[in-house]
Amino acid sequence: MTSRELADWLRTRSADDEDEALPDQAGTPTGRHVLSILGKRRTDLTAEDERVMRSVVRRVEDQRRDDLEPVAGEAHWRHRLMSLGHDPLKPV
C-alpha cells in the first residue's frame, strides 16, 4: 500500500459512528510506525524502523497463503493485513 492508502485506511479503521481519531493517532502503533517509515527517505531509516519492518514482513508472510497469490479471504484477515500496510488483494 502507498503511504496515502495506509493513512486513509488507518483513519477509516479508527473512525466510529460518532467521531474520528486524530490523523496522527489513527490506527495501531505498528500501523502508525509503518506509515512514518513510508514517509522517510532510505537514508533516514533507523535500526528500529528496520526491526519494525522485518517484524511486519514476518507477520504478513505468516498470514498469507504459501503461493502468495492475491486471493480474497475473510474480511477481518484482509483488514488485519491492511492495518500493517499490506493489502493482500492488491497485485505486488
PyMOL Python script that loads the backbone (N, CA, C, O; Angstrom):
from pymol import cmd

cmd.read_pdbstr("""\
ATOM      1  N   MET A   1       0.847  -1.179   0.000  1.00  0.00           N
ATOM      2  CA  MET A   1       0.000   0.000   0.000  1.00  0.00           C
ATOM      3  C   MET A   1       0.889   1.237   0.000  1.00  0.00           C
ATOM      4  O   MET A   1       1.990   1.225   0.549  1.00  0.00           O
ATOM      5  N   THR A   2       0.401   2.291  -0.616  1.00  0.00           N
ATOM      6  CA  THR A   2       1.132   3.552  -0.564  1.00  0.00           C
ATOM      7  C   THR A   2       0.901   4.194   0.798  1.00  0.00           C
ATOM      8  O   THR A   2       0.009   3.787   1.543  1.00  0.00           O
ATOM      9  N   SER A   3       1.707   5.193   1.115  1.00  0.00           N
ATOM     10  CA  SER A   3       1.528   5.872   2.398  1.00  0.00           C
ATOM     11  C   SER A   3       0.146   6.526   2.470  1.00  0.00           C
ATOM     12  O   SER A   3      -0.476   6.542   3.532  1.00  0.00           O
ATOM     13  N   ARG A   4      -0.328   7.056   1.368  1.00  0.00           N
ATOM     14  CA  ARG A   4      -1.662   7.682   1.360  1.00  0.00           C
ATOM     15  C   ARG A   4      -2.755   6.638   1.597  1.00  0.00           C
ATOM     16  O   ARG A   4      -3.686   6.872   2.368  1.00  0.00           O
ATOM     17  N   GLU A   5      -2.638   5.488   0.931  1.00  0.00           N
ATOM     18  CA  GLU A   5      -3.623   4.420   1.119  1.00  0.00           C
ATOM     19  C   GLU A   5      -3.625   3.942   2.567  1.00  0.00           C
ATOM     20  O   GLU A   5      -4.686   3.731   3.153  1.00  0.00           O
ATOM     21  N   LEU A   6      -2.441   3.771   3.140  1.00  0.00           N
ATOM     22  CA  LEU A   6      -2.352   3.319   4.526  1.00  0.00           C
ATOM     23  C   LEU A   6      -2.927   4.365   5.471  1.00  0.00           C
ATOM     24  O   LEU A   6      -3.679   4.019   6.382  1.00  0.00           O
ATOM     25  N   ALA A   7      -2.591   5.632   5.274  1.00  0.00           N
ATOM     26  CA  ALA A   7      -3.117   6.702   6.135  1.00  0.00           C
ATOM     27  C   ALA A   7      -4.642   6.733   6.068  1.00  0.00           C
ATOM     28  O   ALA A   7      -5.307   6.840   7.098  1.00  0.00           O
ATOM     29  N   ASP A   8      -5.192   6.640   4.864  1.00  0.00           N
ATOM     30  CA  ASP A   8      -6.650   6.630   4.704  1.00  0.00           C
ATOM     31  C   ASP A   8      -7.259   5.424   5.407  1.00  0.00           C
ATOM     32  O   ASP A   8      -8.287   5.542   6.075  1.00  0.00           O
ATOM     33  N   TRP A   9      -6.627   4.268   5.257  1.00  0.00           N
ATOM     34  CA  TRP A   9      -7.138   3.046   5.879  1.00  0.00           C
ATOM     35  C   TRP A   9      -7.104   3.160   7.402  1.00  0.00           C
ATOM     36  O   TRP A   9      -8.082   2.812   8.065  1.00  0.00           O
ATOM     37  N   LEU A  10      -6.005   3.638   7.963  1.00  0.00           N
ATOM     38  CA  LEU A  10      -5.897   3.752   9.418  1.00  0.00           C
ATOM     39  C   LEU A  10      -6.956   4.704   9.966  1.00  0.00           C
ATOM     40  O   LEU A  10      -7.544   4.441  11.014  1.00  0.00           O
ATOM     41  N   ARG A  11      -7.201   5.806   9.264  1.00  0.00           N
ATOM     42  CA  ARG A  11      -8.244   6.745   9.706  1.00  0.00           C
ATOM     43  C   ARG A  11      -9.621   6.099   9.605  1.00  0.00           C
ATOM     44  O   ARG A  11     -10.465   6.298  10.479  1.00  0.00           O
ATOM     45  N   THR A  12      -9.852   5.335   8.555  1.00  0.00           N
ATOM     46  CA  THR A  12     -11.140   4.658   8.379  1.00  0.00           C
ATOM     47  C   THR A  12     -11.367   3.645   9.488  1.00  0.00           C
ATOM     48  O   THR A  12     -12.454   3.582  10.062  1.00  0.00           O
ATOM     49  N   ARG A  13     -10.348   2.854   9.793  1.00  0.00           N
ATOM     50  CA  ARG A  13     -10.468   1.828  10.837  1.00  0.00           C
ATOM     51  C   ARG A  13     -10.679   2.434  12.215  1.00  0.00           C
ATOM     52  O   ARG A  13     -11.344   1.833  13.058  1.00  0.00           O
ATOM     53  N   SER A  14     -10.118   3.627  12.457  1.00  0.00           N
ATOM     54  CA  SER A  14     -10.213   4.251  13.776  1.00  0.00           C
ATOM     55  C   SER A  14     -11.504   5.034  13.964  1.00  0.00           C
ATOM     56  O   SER A  14     -11.874   5.360  15.092  1.00  0.00           O
ATOM     57  N   ALA A  15     -12.186   5.336  12.880  1.00  0.00           N
ATOM     58  CA  ALA A  15     -13.421   6.118  12.964  1.00  0.00           C
ATOM     59  C   ALA A  15     -14.568   5.224  13.431  1.00  0.00           C
ATOM     60  O   ALA A  15     -14.623   4.034  13.119  1.00  0.00           O
ATOM     61  N   ASP A  16     -15.467   5.823  14.176  1.00  0.00           N
ATOM     62  CA  ASP A  16     -16.693   5.116  14.518  1.00  0.00           C
ATOM     63  C   ASP A  16     -17.871   6.010  14.139  1.00  0.00           C
ATOM     64  O   ASP A  16     -17.689   7.023  13.465  1.00  0.00           O
ATOM     65  N   ASP A  17     -19.054   5.648  14.561  1.00  0.00           N
ATOM     66  CA  ASP A  17     -20.246   6.383  14.146  1.00  0.00           C
ATOM     67  C   ASP A  17     -20.268   7.824  14.641  1.00  0.00           C
ATOM     68  O   ASP A  17     -20.871   8.688  14.005  1.00  0.00           O
ATOM     69  N   GLU A  18     -19.613   8.091  15.773  1.00  0.00           N
ATOM     70  CA  GLU A  18     -19.733   9.413  16.377  1.00  0.00           C
ATOM     71  C   GLU A  18     -18.505  10.292  16.225  1.00  0.00           C
ATOM     72  O   GLU A  18     -18.631  11.517  16.225  1.00  0.00           O
ATOM     73  N   ASP A  19     -17.332   9.713  16.098  1.00  0.00           N
ATOM     74  CA  ASP A  19     -16.138  10.546  15.980  1.00  0.00           C
ATOM     75  C   ASP A  19     -15.055   9.835  15.188  1.00  0.00           C
ATOM     76  O   ASP A  19     -15.193   8.676  14.795  1.00  0.00           O
ATOM     77  N   GLU A  20     -13.978  10.566  14.970  1.00  0.00           N
ATOM     78  CA  GLU A  20     -12.861  10.058  14.182  1.00  0.00           C
ATOM     79  C   GLU A  20     -11.576  10.407  14.925  1.00  0.00           C
ATOM     80  O   GLU A  20     -11.451  11.508  15.461  1.00  0.00           O
ATOM     81  N   ALA A  21     -10.624   9.482  14.961  1.00  0.00           N
ATOM     82  CA  ALA A  21      -9.348   9.729  15.639  1.00  0.00           C
ATOM     83  C   ALA A  21      -8.560  10.803  14.900  1.00  0.00           C
ATOM     84  O   ALA A  21      -8.697  10.972  13.688  1.00  0.00           O
ATOM     85  N   LEU A  22      -7.734  11.526  15.651  1.00  0.00           N
ATOM     86  CA  LEU A  22      -6.838  12.484  15.016  1.00  0.00           C
ATOM     87  C   LEU A  22      -5.925  11.727  14.059  1.00  0.00           C
ATOM     88  O   LEU A  22      -5.549  10.591  14.345  1.00  0.00           O
ATOM     89  N   PRO A  23      -5.558  12.332  12.925  1.00  0.00           N
ATOM     90  CA  PRO A  23      -4.756  11.611  11.929  1.00  0.00           C
ATOM     91  C   PRO A  23      -3.482  10.980  12.486  1.00  0.00           C
ATOM     92  O   PRO A  23      -3.116   9.878  12.078  1.00  0.00           O
ATOM     93  N   ASP A  24      -2.802  11.655  13.406  1.00  0.00           N
ATOM     94  CA  ASP A  24      -1.561  11.093  13.937  1.00  0.00           C
ATOM     95  C   ASP A  24      -1.801  10.068  15.037  1.00  0.00           C
ATOM     96  O   ASP A  24      -0.850   9.484  15.557  1.00  0.00           O
ATOM     97  N   GLN A  25      -3.064   9.842  15.397  1.00  0.00           N
ATOM     98  CA  GLN A  25      -3.398   8.858  16.425  1.00  0.00           C
ATOM     99  C   GLN A  25      -4.254   7.720  15.873  1.00  0.00           C
ATOM    100  O   GLN A  25      -4.702   6.854  16.624  1.00  0.00           O
ATOM    101  N   ALA A  26      -4.479   7.725  14.570  1.00  0.00           N
ATOM    102  CA  ALA A  26      -5.335   6.708  13.953  1.00  0.00           C
ATOM    103  C   ALA A  26      -4.564   5.412  13.748  1.00  0.00           C
ATOM    104  O   ALA A  26      -3.391   5.424  13.373  1.00  0.00           O
ATOM    105  N   GLY A  27      -5.231   4.305  13.998  1.00  0.00           N
ATOM    106  CA  GLY A  27      -4.630   3.002  13.742  1.00  0.00           C
ATOM    107  C   GLY A  27      -3.847   2.453  14.913  1.00  0.00           C
ATOM    108  O   GLY A  27      -3.792   3.048  15.989  1.00  0.00           O
ATOM    109  N   THR A  28      -3.241   1.302  14.676  1.00  0.00           N
ATOM    110  CA  THR A  28      -2.436   0.642  15.702  1.00  0.00           C
ATOM    111  C   THR A  28      -1.056   1.291  15.768  1.00  0.00           C
ATOM    112  O   THR A  28      -0.645   1.956  14.818  1.00  0.00           O
ATOM    113  N   PRO A  29      -0.339   1.109  16.867  1.00  0.00           N
ATOM    114  CA  PRO A  29       1.028   1.653  16.934  1.00  0.00           C
ATOM    115  C   PRO A  29       1.914   1.131  15.795  1.00  0.00           C
ATOM    116  O   PRO A  29       2.699   1.889  15.226  1.00  0.00           O
ATOM    117  N   THR A  30       1.793  -0.144  15.465  1.00  0.00           N
ATOM    118  CA  THR A  30       2.605  -0.691  14.371  1.00  0.00           C
ATOM    119  C   THR A  30       2.208  -0.063  13.042  1.00  0.00           C
ATOM    120  O   THR A  30       3.074   0.290  12.242  1.00  0.00           O
ATOM    121  N   GLY A  31       0.919   0.078  12.801  1.00  0.00           N
ATOM    122  CA  GLY A  31       0.455   0.713  11.571  1.00  0.00           C
ATOM    123  C   GLY A  31       0.949   2.144  11.452  1.00  0.00           C
ATOM    124  O   GLY A  31       1.350   2.575  10.371  1.00  0.00           O
ATOM    125  N   ARG A  32       0.923   2.885  12.557  1.00  0.00           N
ATOM    126  CA  ARG A  32       1.430   4.266  12.543  1.00  0.00           C
ATOM    127  C   ARG A  32       2.930   4.289  12.288  1.00  0.00           C
ATOM    128  O   ARG A  32       3.423   5.169  11.583  1.00  0.00           O
ATOM    129  N   HIS A  33       3.664   3.327  12.855  1.00  0.00           N
ATOM    130  CA  HIS A  33       5.115   3.270  12.634  1.00  0.00           C
ATOM    131  C   HIS A  33       5.413   2.957  11.167  1.00  0.00           C
ATOM    132  O   HIS A  33       6.305   3.565  10.574  1.00  0.00           O
ATOM    133  N   VAL A  34       4.681   2.022  10.584  1.00  0.00           N
ATOM    134  CA  VAL A  34       4.866   1.706   9.161  1.00  0.00           C
ATOM    135  C   VAL A  34       4.583   2.951   8.325  1.00  0.00           C
ATOM    136  O   VAL A  34       5.312   3.237   7.375  1.00  0.00           O
ATOM    137  N   LEU A  35       3.543   3.685   8.666  1.00  0.00           N
ATOM    138  CA  LEU A  35       3.209   4.907   7.938  1.00  0.00           C
ATOM    139  C   LEU A  35       4.343   5.923   8.023  1.00  0.00           C
ATOM    140  O   LEU A  35       4.677   6.569   7.030  1.00  0.00           O
ATOM    141  N   SER A  36       4.933   6.062   9.202  1.00  0.00           N
ATOM    142  CA  SER A  36       6.050   7.013   9.333  1.00  0.00           C
ATOM    143  C   SER A  36       7.264   6.539   8.532  1.00  0.00           C
ATOM    144  O   SER A  36       7.989   7.359   7.968  1.00  0.00           O
ATOM    145  N   ILE A  37       7.487   5.239   8.477  1.00  0.00           N
ATOM    146  CA  ILE A  37       8.598   4.685   7.691  1.00  0.00           C
ATOM    147  C   ILE A  37       8.387   4.974   6.208  1.00  0.00           C
ATOM    148  O   ILE A  37       9.328   5.343   5.505  1.00  0.00           O
ATOM    149  N   LEU A  38       7.164   4.808   5.737  1.00  0.00           N
ATOM    150  CA  LEU A  38       6.874   5.060   4.322  1.00  0.00           C
ATOM    151  C   LEU A  38       7.133   6.514   3.937  1.00  0.00           C
ATOM    152  O   LEU A  38       7.389   6.814   2.771  1.00  0.00           O
ATOM    153  N   GLY A  39       7.068   7.410   4.909  1.00  0.00           N
ATOM    154  CA  GLY A  39       7.303   8.823   4.639  1.00  0.00           C
ATOM    155  C   GLY A  39       8.759   9.234   4.715  1.00  0.00           C
ATOM    156  O   GLY A  39       9.085  10.398   4.484  1.00  0.00           O
ATOM    157  N   LYS A  40       9.646   8.294   5.037  1.00  0.00           N
ATOM    158  CA  LYS A  40      11.070   8.617   5.189  1.00  0.00           C
ATOM    159  C   LYS A  40      11.861   8.287   3.932  1.00  0.00           C
ATOM    160  O   LYS A  40      11.471   7.446   3.122  1.00  0.00           O
ATOM    161  N   ARG A  41      12.989   8.982   3.799  1.00  0.00           N
ATOM    162  CA  ARG A  41      13.956   8.604   2.763  1.00  0.00           C
ATOM    163  C   ARG A  41      14.752   7.418   3.300  1.00  0.00           C
ATOM    164  O   ARG A  41      14.874   7.249   4.513  1.00  0.00           O
ATOM    165  N   ARG A  42      15.287   6.609   2.414  1.00  0.00           N
ATOM    166  CA  ARG A  42      16.059   5.431   2.854  1.00  0.00           C
ATOM    167  C   ARG A  42      17.205   5.807   3.782  1.00  0.00           C
ATOM    168  O   ARG A  42      17.506   5.079   4.728  1.00  0.00           O
ATOM    169  N   THR A  43      17.838   6.928   3.518  1.00  0.00           N
ATOM    170  CA  THR A  43      18.983   7.339   4.340  1.00  0.00           C
ATOM    171  C   THR A  43      18.561   7.750   5.743  1.00  0.00           C
ATOM    172  O   THR A  43      19.404   7.842   6.635  1.00  0.00           O
ATOM    173  N   ASP A  44      17.268   8.000   5.954  1.00  0.00           N
ATOM    174  CA  ASP A  44      16.781   8.431   7.264  1.00  0.00           C
ATOM    175  C   ASP A  44      16.237   7.284   8.114  1.00  0.00           C
ATOM    176  O   ASP A  44      15.824   7.504   9.253  1.00  0.00           O
ATOM    177  N   LEU A  45      16.231   6.078   7.580  1.00  0.00           N
ATOM    178  CA  LEU A  45      15.705   4.939   8.328  1.00  0.00           C
ATOM    179  C   LEU A  45      16.623   4.586   9.489  1.00  0.00           C
ATOM    180  O   LEU A  45      17.845   4.689   9.387  1.00  0.00           O
ATOM    181  N   THR A  46      16.012   4.168  10.596  1.00  0.00           N
ATOM    182  CA  THR A  46      16.762   3.806  11.796  1.00  0.00           C
ATOM    183  C   THR A  46      16.762   2.286  11.977  1.00  0.00           C
ATOM    184  O   THR A  46      16.065   1.559  11.270  1.00  0.00           O
ATOM    185  N   ALA A  47      17.550   1.836  12.928  1.00  0.00           N
ATOM    186  CA  ALA A  47      17.574   0.404  13.250  1.00  0.00           C
ATOM    187  C   ALA A  47      16.197  -0.043  13.748  1.00  0.00           C
ATOM    188  O   ALA A  47      15.767  -1.159  13.454  1.00  0.00           O
ATOM    189  N   GLU A  48      15.510   0.811  14.492  1.00  0.00           N
ATOM    190  CA  GLU A  48      14.159   0.491  14.969  1.00  0.00           C
ATOM    191  C   GLU A  48      13.189   0.359  13.796  1.00  0.00           C
ATOM    192  O   GLU A  48      12.332  -0.525  13.794  1.00  0.00           O
ATOM    193  N   ASP A  49      13.322   1.236  12.799  1.00  0.00           N
ATOM    194  CA  ASP A  49      12.484   1.134  11.601  1.00  0.00           C
ATOM    195  C   ASP A  49      12.702  -0.214  10.916  1.00  0.00           C
ATOM    196  O   ASP A  49      11.746  -0.867  10.498  1.00  0.00           O
ATOM    197  N   GLU A  50      13.949  -0.618  10.807  1.00  0.00           N
ATOM    198  CA  GLU A  50      14.263  -1.903  10.175  1.00  0.00           C
ATOM    199  C   GLU A  50      13.683  -3.061  10.978  1.00  0.00           C
ATOM    200  O   GLU A  50      13.154  -4.012  10.402  1.00  0.00           O
ATOM    201  N   ARG A  51      13.780  -2.986  12.302  1.00  0.00           N
ATOM    202  CA  ARG A  51      13.230  -4.036  13.159  1.00  0.00           C
ATOM    203  C   ARG A  51      11.716  -4.144  12.966  1.00  0.00           C
ATOM    204  O   ARG A  51      11.177  -5.244  12.844  1.00  0.00           O
ATOM    205  N   VAL A  52      11.040  -2.998  12.938  1.00  0.00           N
ATOM    206  CA  VAL A  52       9.585  -2.997  12.754  1.00  0.00           C
ATOM    207  C   VAL A  52       9.217  -3.592  11.400  1.00  0.00           C
ATOM    208  O   VAL A  52       8.302  -4.411  11.317  1.00  0.00           O
ATOM    209  N   MET A  53       9.910  -3.195  10.343  1.00  0.00           N
ATOM    210  CA  MET A  53       9.578  -3.700   9.015  1.00  0.00           C
ATOM    211  C   MET A  53       9.862  -5.195   8.886  1.00  0.00           C
ATOM    212  O   MET A  53       9.103  -5.908   8.231  1.00  0.00           O
ATOM    213  N   ARG A  54      10.934  -5.677   9.494  1.00  0.00           N
ATOM    214  CA  ARG A  54      11.195  -7.127   9.473  1.00  0.00           C
ATOM    215  C   ARG A  54      10.067  -7.881  10.189  1.00  0.00           C
ATOM    216  O   ARG A  54       9.628  -8.940   9.741  1.00  0.00           O
ATOM    217  N   SER A  55       9.614  -7.317  11.298  1.00  0.00           N
ATOM    218  CA  SER A  55       8.509  -7.915  12.042  1.00  0.00           C
ATOM    219  C   SER A  55       7.230  -7.915  11.206  1.00  0.00           C
ATOM    220  O   SER A  55       6.501  -8.907  11.183  1.00  0.00           O
ATOM    221  N   VAL A  56       6.962  -6.814  10.525  1.00  0.00           N
ATOM    222  CA  VAL A  56       5.770  -6.716   9.676  1.00  0.00           C
ATOM    223  C   VAL A  56       5.849  -7.729   8.536  1.00  0.00           C
ATOM    224  O   VAL A  56       4.862  -8.403   8.242  1.00  0.00           O
ATOM    225  N   VAL A  57       6.996  -7.841   7.898  1.00  0.00           N
ATOM    226  CA  VAL A  57       7.158  -8.802   6.796  1.00  0.00           C
ATOM    227  C   VAL A  57       6.903 -10.221   7.300  1.00  0.00           C
ATOM    228  O   VAL A  57       6.220 -10.997   6.632  1.00  0.00           O
ATOM    229  N   ARG A  58       7.442 -10.569   8.464  1.00  0.00           N
ATOM    230  CA  ARG A  58       7.206 -11.907   9.033  1.00  0.00           C
ATOM    231  C   ARG A  58       5.716 -12.128   9.289  1.00  0.00           C
ATOM    232  O   ARG A  58       5.180 -13.190   8.972  1.00  0.00           O
ATOM    233  N   ARG A  59       5.051 -11.128   9.859  1.00  0.00           N
ATOM    234  CA  ARG A  59       3.626 -11.262  10.160  1.00  0.00           C
ATOM    235  C   ARG A  59       2.810 -11.430   8.883  1.00  0.00           C
ATOM    236  O   ARG A  59       1.895 -12.252   8.832  1.00  0.00           O
ATOM    237  N   VAL A  60       3.138 -10.657   7.857  1.00  0.00           N
ATOM    238  CA  VAL A  60       2.414 -10.763   6.585  1.00  0.00           C
ATOM    239  C   VAL A  60       2.653 -12.133   5.965  1.00  0.00           C
ATOM    240  O   VAL A  60       1.706 -12.782   5.519  1.00  0.00           O
ATOM    241  N   GLU A  61       3.902 -12.580   5.932  1.00  0.00           N
ATOM    242  CA  GLU A  61       4.210 -13.896   5.354  1.00  0.00           C
ATOM    243  C   GLU A  61       3.511 -15.013   6.119  1.00  0.00           C
ATOM    244  O   GLU A  61       3.045 -15.976   5.511  1.00  0.00           O
ATOM    245  N   ASP A  62       3.432 -14.900   7.441  1.00  0.00           N
ATOM    246  CA  ASP A  62       2.763 -15.919   8.246  1.00  0.00           C
ATOM    247  C   ASP A  62       1.266 -15.991   7.951  1.00  0.00           C
ATOM    248  O   ASP A  62       0.663 -17.059   8.044  1.00  0.00           O
ATOM    249  N   GLN A  63       0.675 -14.863   7.600  1.00  0.00           N
ATOM    250  CA  GLN A  63      -0.768 -14.819   7.403  1.00  0.00           C
ATOM    251  C   GLN A  63      -1.192 -15.003   5.951  1.00  0.00           C
ATOM    252  O   GLN A  63      -2.375 -15.192   5.669  1.00  0.00           O
ATOM    253  N   ARG A  64      -0.241 -14.949   5.035  1.00  0.00           N
ATOM    254  CA  ARG A  64      -0.556 -15.127   3.615  1.00  0.00           C
ATOM    255  C   ARG A  64      -0.514 -16.602   3.259  1.00  0.00           C
ATOM    256  O   ARG A  64       0.086 -17.404   3.975  1.00  0.00           O
ATOM    257  N   ARG A  65      -1.153 -16.958   2.153  1.00  0.00           N
ATOM    258  CA  ARG A  65      -1.064 -18.326   1.643  1.00  0.00           C
ATOM    259  C   ARG A  65       0.351 -18.581   1.150  1.00  0.00           C
ATOM    260  O   ARG A  65       1.092 -17.642   0.858  1.00  0.00           O
ATOM    261  N   ASP A  66       0.723 -19.841   1.059  1.00  0.00           N
ATOM    262  CA  ASP A  66       2.074 -20.208   0.628  1.00  0.00           C
ATOM    263  C   ASP A  66       2.401 -19.731  -0.779  1.00  0.00           C
ATOM    264  O   ASP A  66       3.544 -19.370  -1.056  1.00  0.00           O
ATOM    265  N   ASP A  67       1.417 -19.724  -1.672  1.00  0.00           N
ATOM    266  CA  ASP A  67       1.703 -19.325  -3.050  1.00  0.00           C
ATOM    267  C   ASP A  67       1.719 -17.808  -3.234  1.00  0.00           C
ATOM    268  O   ASP A  67       2.071 -17.320  -4.308  1.00  0.00           O
ATOM    269  N   LEU A  68       1.341 -17.062  -2.204  1.00  0.00           N
ATOM    270  CA  LEU A  68       1.349 -15.600  -2.194  1.00  0.00           C
ATOM    271  C   LEU A  68       0.511 -14.968  -3.300  1.00  0.00           C
ATOM    272  O   LEU A  68       0.710 -13.800  -3.637  1.00  0.00           O
ATOM    273  N   GLU A  69      -0.418 -15.722  -3.863  1.00  0.00           N
ATOM    274  CA  GLU A  69      -1.331 -15.151  -4.849  1.00  0.00           C
ATOM    275  C   GLU A  69      -2.380 -14.320  -4.124  1.00  0.00           C
ATOM    276  O   GLU A  69      -2.869 -14.729  -3.071  1.00  0.00           O
ATOM    277  N   PRO A  70      -2.733 -13.160  -4.670  1.00  0.00           N
ATOM    278  CA  PRO A  70      -3.756 -12.332  -4.025  1.00  0.00           C
ATOM    279  C   PRO A  70      -5.138 -12.953  -4.182  1.00  0.00           C
ATOM    280  O   PRO A  70      -5.742 -12.886  -5.252  1.00  0.00           O
ATOM    281  N   VAL A  71      -5.628 -13.551  -3.114  1.00  0.00           N
ATOM    282  CA  VAL A  71      -6.921 -14.210  -3.108  1.00  0.00           C
ATOM    283  C   VAL A  71      -7.740 -13.617  -1.973  1.00  0.00           C
ATOM    284  O   VAL A  71      -7.233 -13.419  -0.869  1.00  0.00           O
ATOM    285  N   ALA A  72      -8.990 -13.338  -2.245  1.00  0.00           N
ATOM    286  CA  ALA A  72      -9.851 -12.769  -1.211  1.00  0.00           C
ATOM    287  C   ALA A  72     -10.012 -13.759  -0.068  1.00  0.00           C
ATOM    288  O   ALA A  72     -10.287 -14.940  -0.282  1.00  0.00           O
ATOM    289  N   GLY A  73      -9.841 -13.270   1.121  1.00  0.00           N
ATOM    290  CA  GLY A  73     -10.056 -14.068   2.313  1.00  0.00           C
ATOM    291  C   GLY A  73     -11.186 -13.449   3.105  1.00  0.00           C
ATOM    292  O   GLY A  73     -11.939 -12.626   2.587  1.00  0.00           O
ATOM    293  N   GLU A  74     -11.302 -13.836   4.335  1.00  0.00           N
ATOM    294  CA  GLU A  74     -12.314 -13.236   5.183  1.00  0.00           C
ATOM    295  C   GLU A  74     -11.938 -11.786   5.441  1.00  0.00           C
ATOM    296  O   GLU A  74     -10.757 -11.441   5.466  1.00  0.00           O
ATOM    297  N   ALA A  75     -12.933 -10.946   5.630  1.00  0.00           N
ATOM    298  CA  ALA A  75     -12.706  -9.502   5.765  1.00  0.00           C
ATOM    299  C   ALA A  75     -11.751  -9.178   6.910  1.00  0.00           C
ATOM    300  O   ALA A  75     -10.868  -8.336   6.747  1.00  0.00           O
ATOM    301  N   HIS A  76     -11.905  -9.824   8.059  1.00  0.00           N
ATOM    302  CA  HIS A  76     -11.033  -9.482   9.195  1.00  0.00           C
ATOM    303  C   HIS A  76      -9.573  -9.817   8.896  1.00  0.00           C
ATOM    304  O   HIS A  76      -8.669  -9.120   9.357  1.00  0.00           O
ATOM    305  N   TRP A  77      -9.341 -10.874   8.131  1.00  0.00           N
ATOM    306  CA  TRP A  77      -7.974 -11.243   7.727  1.00  0.00           C
ATOM    307  C   TRP A  77      -7.378 -10.148   6.853  1.00  0.00           C
ATOM    308  O   TRP A  77      -6.255  -9.707   7.097  1.00  0.00           O
ATOM    309  N   ARG A  78      -8.108  -9.709   5.847  1.00  0.00           N
ATOM    310  CA  ARG A  78      -7.620  -8.653   4.954  1.00  0.00           C
ATOM    311  C   ARG A  78      -7.417  -7.352   5.729  1.00  0.00           C
ATOM    312  O   ARG A  78      -6.406  -6.675   5.545  1.00  0.00           O
ATOM    313  N   HIS A  79      -8.354  -7.003   6.581  1.00  0.00           N
ATOM    314  CA  HIS A  79      -8.259  -5.754   7.339  1.00  0.00           C
ATOM    315  C   HIS A  79      -7.062  -5.763   8.282  1.00  0.00           C
ATOM    316  O   HIS A  79      -6.404  -4.738   8.455  1.00  0.00           O
ATOM    317  N   ARG A  80      -6.776  -6.903   8.889  1.00  0.00           N
ATOM    318  CA  ARG A  80      -5.618  -7.015   9.780  1.00  0.00           C
ATOM    319  C   ARG A  80      -4.327  -6.772   8.998  1.00  0.00           C
ATOM    320  O   ARG A  80      -3.436  -6.069   9.475  1.00  0.00           O
ATOM    321  N   LEU A  81      -4.223  -7.349   7.804  1.00  0.00           N
ATOM    322  CA  LEU A  81      -3.036  -7.138   6.975  1.00  0.00           C
ATOM    323  C   LEU A  81      -2.957  -5.698   6.476  1.00  0.00           C
ATOM    324  O   LEU A  81      -1.872  -5.120   6.412  1.00  0.00           O
ATOM    325  N   MET A  82      -4.091  -5.126   6.128  1.00  0.00           N
ATOM    326  CA  MET A  82      -4.093  -3.743   5.654  1.00  0.00           C
ATOM    327  C   MET A  82      -3.648  -2.785   6.754  1.00  0.00           C
ATOM    328  O   MET A  82      -3.037  -1.757   6.462  1.00  0.00           O
ATOM    329  N   SER A  83      -3.941  -3.100   8.005  1.00  0.00           N
ATOM    330  CA  SER A  83      -3.510  -2.251   9.117  1.00  0.00           C
ATOM    331  C   SER A  83      -1.997  -2.280   9.297  1.00  0.00           C
ATOM    332  O   SER A  83      -1.433  -1.429   9.985  1.00  0.00           O
ATOM    333  N   LEU A  84      -1.338  -3.264   8.677  1.00  0.00           N
ATOM    334  CA  LEU A  84       0.127  -3.339   8.688  1.00  0.00           C
ATOM    335  C   LEU A  84       0.728  -2.734   7.420  1.00  0.00           C
ATOM    336  O   LEU A  84       1.948  -2.696   7.261  1.00  0.00           O
ATOM    337  N   GLY A  85      -0.140  -2.259   6.517  1.00  0.00           N
ATOM    338  CA  GLY A  85       0.349  -1.656   5.284  1.00  0.00           C
ATOM    339  C   GLY A  85       0.397  -2.605   4.106  1.00  0.00           C
ATOM    340  O   GLY A  85       1.057  -2.319   3.107  1.00  0.00           O
ATOM    341  N   HIS A  86      -0.301  -3.745   4.208  1.00  0.00           N
ATOM    342  CA  HIS A  86      -0.295  -4.730   3.117  1.00  0.00           C
ATOM    343  C   HIS A  86      -1.728  -5.084   2.738  1.00  0.00           C
ATOM    344  O   HIS A  86      -2.478  -5.617   3.556  1.00  0.00           O
ATOM    345  N   ASP A  87      -2.101  -4.792   1.512  1.00  0.00           N
ATOM    346  CA  ASP A  87      -3.409  -5.200   1.006  1.00  0.00           C
ATOM    347  C   ASP A  87      -3.210  -6.480   0.204  1.00  0.00           C
ATOM    348  O   ASP A  87      -2.625  -6.442  -0.878  1.00  0.00           O
ATOM    349  N   PRO A  88      -3.691  -7.623   0.722  1.00  0.00           N
ATOM    350  CA  PRO A  88      -3.445  -8.892   0.035  1.00  0.00           C
ATOM    351  C   PRO A  88      -4.138  -9.005  -1.322  1.00  0.00           C
ATOM    352  O   PRO A  88      -3.797  -9.888  -2.109  1.00  0.00           O
ATOM    353  N   LEU A  89      -5.089  -8.144  -1.608  1.00  0.00           N
ATOM    354  CA  LEU A  89      -5.772  -8.204  -2.897  1.00  0.00           C
ATOM    355  C   LEU A  89      -5.143  -7.287  -3.934  1.00  0.00           C
ATOM    356  O   LEU A  89      -5.529  -7.316  -5.103  1.00  0.00           O
ATOM    357  N   LYS A  90      -4.185  -6.481  -3.522  1.00  0.00           N
ATOM    358  CA  LYS A  90      -3.507  -5.576  -4.451  1.00  0.00           C
ATOM    359  C   LYS A  90      -2.318  -6.317  -5.061  1.00  0.00           C
ATOM    360  O   LYS A  90      -1.506  -6.879  -4.326  1.00  0.00           O
ATOM    361  N   PRO A  91      -2.199  -6.329  -6.392  1.00  0.00           N
ATOM    362  CA  PRO A  91      -1.063  -7.025  -7.022  1.00  0.00           C
ATOM    363  C   PRO A  91       0.272  -6.469  -6.526  1.00  0.00           C
ATOM    364  O   PRO A  91       0.425  -5.264  -6.328  1.00  0.00           O
ATOM    365  N   VAL A  92       1.224  -7.367  -6.331  1.00  0.00           N
ATOM    366  CA  VAL A  92       2.546  -6.969  -5.818  1.00  0.00           C
ATOM    367  C   VAL A  92       3.388  -6.391  -6.920  1.00  0.00           C
ATOM    368  O   VAL A  92       4.531  -5.999  -6.682  1.00  0.00           O
TER     369      VAL A  92
END
""", "prot")
cmd.dss("prot")
cmd.show_as("cartoon", "prot")
cmd.util.cbc("prot")
cmd.orient("prot")
